[in-house]
Amino acid sequence: MEDVIQFARDNGIRRPEAIILDVVASLKQFRSLATKNGVSPTWIGRVEATIIDHLKAWGEWQEETDGEKMEINGHIVSNICIEQAYKGNFHLLADVDGRGASMLLGKTKKPMP
């Protein structure tokens, strides 16, 4: 991060920290924007996983869980979180067997027993 900030300053870019924070905030909104624009869930998961990996490397992504993992029916589930989507829906996000997975929880969907 320090290298990027110094590079920006050396090249006359003012307020590089603010620019980085704006970009980070935009990247964190990827899922909502992609869903709103009809991107397939498969591509959303793939792109979002890459974005999250980069944000983690920069120290700009805080885990929603404490790194807890659980086994469900022989599958390892980790990094579970829920985020609000549009129209009152929610996204359930998790890594299942090391791959990003998501599920839309909608107002019209009935919860499983």
Rosetta silent file (secondary structure, phi, psi, omega in degrees, C-alpha in Angstrom):
SEQUENCE: MEDVIQFARDNGIRRPEAIILDVVASLKQFRSLATKNGVSPTWIGRVEATIIDHLKAWGEWQEETDGEKMEINGHIVSNICIEQAYKGNFHLLADVDGRGASMLLGKTKKPMP
SCORE:     score description
SCORE:     0.000 S_00000001
   1 L     0.000  -43.446 -179.870    0.000    0.000    0.000 S_00000001
   2 H   -60.745  -36.997  179.084    2.810    2.402    0.880 S_00000001
   3 H   -63.426  -41.632 -179.932    4.409    1.796   -2.522 S_00000001
   4 H   -65.266  -43.794  179.902    1.183    2.674   -4.328 S_00000001
   5 H   -64.077  -42.583  178.645    0.727    5.835   -2.285 S_00000001
   6 H   -65.782  -41.277  177.250    4.315    6.895   -2.884 S_00000001
   7 H   -58.905  -44.306  179.258    4.005    6.149   -6.607 S_00000001
   8 H   -60.941  -46.463 -179.649    0.868    8.298   -6.752 S_00000001
   9 H   -63.906  -40.384  179.719    2.562   11.183   -4.966 S_00000001
  10 H   -63.808  -23.097 -177.268    5.655   10.907   -7.182 S_00000001
  11 L  -108.226   19.692  172.690    3.372   11.246  -10.202 S_00000001
  12 L    76.406   16.109  177.826    1.374   14.229   -9.000 S_00000001
  13 L   -87.034  118.148 -178.772   -1.742   12.367   -7.916 S_00000001
  14 L   -86.518  149.036  177.096   -3.267   14.206   -4.987 S_00000001
  15 L    55.005   50.034 -177.430   -5.099   12.478   -2.150 S_00000001
  16 H   -61.720  -32.695  179.230   -4.193    8.899   -3.163 S_00000001
  17 H   -62.102  -42.341  179.513   -5.528    7.488    0.114 S_00000001
  18 H   -65.470  -38.743  178.337   -8.972    8.955   -0.584 S_00000001
  19 H   -64.431  -44.365  179.081   -8.935    7.566   -4.122 S_00000001
  20 H   -60.687  -44.324  179.331   -7.994    4.117   -2.835 S_00000001
  21 H   -62.964  -37.056  176.501  -10.810    4.210   -0.278 S_00000001
  22 H   -64.506  -43.122  178.975  -13.291    5.202   -3.008 S_00000001
  23 H   -64.473  -44.012  178.425  -12.148    2.312   -5.194 S_00000001
  24 H   -59.024  -45.863  179.477  -12.363   -0.116   -2.260 S_00000001
  25 H   -61.224  -39.452  178.377  -15.911    1.045   -1.473 S_00000001
  26 H   -65.858  -43.803  179.932  -16.886    0.584   -5.123 S_00000001
  27 H   -62.865  -35.017  179.652  -15.395   -2.905   -5.282 S_00000001
  28 H   -68.533  -15.450  178.258  -17.311   -3.922   -2.173 S_00000001
  29 L   -95.414    5.564 -175.123  -20.531   -3.073   -4.033 S_00000001
  30 H   -53.558  -49.820 -175.408  -19.727   -5.368   -6.961 S_00000001
  31 H   -57.451  -47.874 -178.858  -22.228   -8.103   -6.067 S_00000001
  32 H   -61.999  -44.736 -179.085  -25.181   -5.725   -5.758 S_00000001
  33 H   -66.560  -43.154 -179.764  -24.341   -3.913   -8.987 S_00000001
  34 H   -65.172  -42.365  178.402  -23.702   -7.113  -10.944 S_00000001
  35 H   -62.651  -45.151  179.941  -26.950   -8.692   -9.709 S_00000001
  36 H   -59.063  -30.985 -177.345  -28.888   -5.552  -10.543 S_00000001
  37 L   -99.852   14.624  171.760  -27.480   -5.689  -14.098 S_00000001
  38 L    77.603   20.389  176.600  -28.265   -9.348  -14.723 S_00000001
  39 L   -70.711  138.369 -177.159  -24.801  -10.882  -14.441 S_00000001
  40 L   -64.378  145.069 -179.810  -25.061  -14.642  -13.956 S_00000001
  41 H   -56.090  -32.799  178.756  -24.476  -15.905  -10.407 S_00000001
  42 H   -61.369  -47.569 -179.394  -21.576  -18.059  -11.631 S_00000001
  43 H   -70.408  -36.706  177.417  -19.676  -15.041  -12.943 S_00000001
  44 H   -58.319  -47.626 -179.451  -20.593  -12.940   -9.934 S_00000001
  45 H   -60.926  -42.989 -178.810  -19.082  -15.570   -7.646 S_00000001
  46 H   -65.861  -48.942 -178.645  -15.906  -15.890   -9.694 S_00000001
  47 H   -66.612  -43.683 -178.984  -15.280  -12.158  -10.043 S_00000001
  48 H   -61.651  -40.011  178.526  -16.257  -11.427   -6.451 S_00000001
  49 H   -59.941  -40.514  178.122  -13.868  -14.104   -5.153 S_00000001
  50 H   -66.276  -44.326  178.643  -11.019  -12.440   -7.053 S_00000001
  51 H   -59.754  -46.790 -178.572  -11.984   -8.983   -5.783 S_00000001
  52 H   -62.315  -41.786  178.019  -12.163  -10.249   -2.200 S_00000001
  53 H   -58.663  -42.790  179.166   -8.758  -11.940   -2.513 S_00000001
  54 H   -68.077  -41.232  178.716   -7.209   -8.651   -3.661 S_00000001
  55 H   -64.629  -38.230  176.603   -8.959   -6.637   -0.940 S_00000001
  56 H   -61.942  -43.477 -179.538   -7.745   -9.121    1.674 S_00000001
  57 H   -61.515  -30.762  179.687   -4.183   -8.772    0.378 S_00000001
  58 L   -89.115   -1.602 -178.383   -4.460   -4.999    0.805 S_00000001
  59 L    73.417   24.424 -177.652   -5.951   -5.358    4.298 S_00000001
  60 L  -110.184   13.898  179.297   -9.228   -3.828    3.141 S_00000001
  61 L  -130.542  117.924  177.927  -11.506   -6.830    3.702 S_00000001
  62 L   -99.407  131.301  179.200  -12.624   -7.842    7.150 S_00000001
  63 L   -65.975  142.877  176.974  -13.975  -11.338    7.533 S_00000001
  64 L   -78.029  -21.435  178.678  -17.554  -11.608    8.698 S_00000001
  65 L  -118.856  173.609  178.901  -16.636  -14.679   10.728 S_00000001
  66 L   -89.701   30.530 -179.109  -13.638  -15.556   12.859 S_00000001
  67 L    76.531   14.295 -179.824  -12.418  -17.998   10.226 S_00000001
  68 L   -66.399  142.466  176.134  -14.649  -20.689   11.658 S_00000001
  69 E  -123.734  148.944  175.942  -15.186  -23.703    9.483 S_00000001
  70 E  -138.559  156.151  177.192  -17.865  -26.324    9.774 S_00000001
  71 E  -107.228  128.330  178.278  -18.579  -29.567    8.055 S_00000001
  72 E  -129.938  116.200  179.769  -22.059  -30.107    6.632 S_00000001
  73 L    50.632   42.291  177.324  -22.836  -33.381    4.844 S_00000001
  74 L    82.498    2.567  179.204  -19.150  -33.913    4.040 S_00000001
  75 E  -108.961  139.973  176.978  -18.608  -30.351    2.753 S_00000001
  76 E   -89.856  121.712 -178.312  -16.367  -27.768    4.447 S_00000001
  77 E  -115.914  130.239  179.789  -18.228  -24.467    4.829 S_00000001
  78 E  -147.133  174.657  177.498  -16.448  -21.248    5.880 S_00000001
  79 E    51.391   49.254 -177.950  -16.578  -17.453    5.537 S_00000001
  80 E   -82.510  131.371  175.183  -20.324  -17.338    5.981 S_00000001
  81 E  -154.209  159.471  177.081  -21.977  -13.933    5.769 S_00000001
  82 E  -124.183  134.520  176.957  -25.274  -12.325    4.833 S_00000001
  83 E  -129.676  148.614  179.083  -25.547   -9.001    3.054 S_00000001
  84 E   -74.893  134.889  177.210  -28.572   -6.952    2.143 S_00000001
  85 L  -105.258 -153.781 -179.512  -29.369   -6.927   -1.553 S_00000001
  86 L   -95.454  163.687  177.496  -31.976   -4.925   -3.425 S_00000001
  87 L    55.862   31.694  176.120  -35.777   -5.031   -3.063 S_00000001
  88 L    78.888    6.833  178.598  -35.549   -6.273    0.525 S_00000001
  89 L   -87.649  171.508  177.380  -33.712   -9.476   -0.393 S_00000001
  90 E  -134.197  154.334  172.388  -30.514  -10.826    1.128 S_00000001
  91 E  -109.235  130.412  171.277  -27.513  -12.730   -0.180 S_00000001
  92 E   -99.336  120.315 -177.247  -26.134  -15.622    1.803 S_00000001
  93 E  -117.111  141.931  177.286  -22.435  -15.975    0.931 S_00000001
  94 E  -162.502  160.787  168.954  -20.051  -18.748    1.926 S_00000001
  95 E   -98.175  125.628  178.083  -17.077  -20.748    0.753 S_00000001
  96 E  -117.689  117.273 -176.374  -18.068  -24.373    0.205 S_00000001
  97 L    53.887   37.550  175.664  -15.134  -26.722   -0.262 S_00000001
  98 L    83.297    1.534  179.888  -12.951  -23.687   -0.980 S_00000001
  99 E  -116.703  140.983  179.693  -15.173  -22.218   -3.708 S_00000001
 100 E   -65.295  137.256  177.692  -17.392  -19.172   -3.370 S_00000001
 101 E  -136.973  151.695  178.340  -21.119  -19.879   -3.237 S_00000001
 102 E  -144.388  156.817  178.265  -24.130  -17.619   -2.898 S_00000001
 103 E  -144.355  136.761  176.819  -27.860  -17.909   -2.420 S_00000001
 104 E   -87.697  126.834  175.457  -30.546  -15.300   -2.760 S_00000001
 105 E  -106.683  109.537 -174.922  -32.893  -15.101    0.207 S_00000001
 106 L  -107.685  162.989  179.254  -36.024  -13.378   -0.988 S_00000001
 107 L   -63.676  -30.259 -176.455  -39.161  -12.124    0.643 S_00000001
 108 L   -88.354  -10.627  179.667  -41.239  -14.541   -1.401 S_00000001
 109 L   -86.434  133.673  179.262  -39.124  -17.588   -0.626 S_00000001
 110 L   -86.625  139.864 -179.974  -40.200  -19.601    2.363 S_00000001
 111 L   -66.438  149.780  178.018  -37.471  -20.674    4.793 S_00000001
 112 L   -74.433  145.331  178.641  -36.552  -24.334    4.885 S_00000001
 113 L   -70.087    0.000    0.000  -37.731  -26.247    7.962 S_00000001
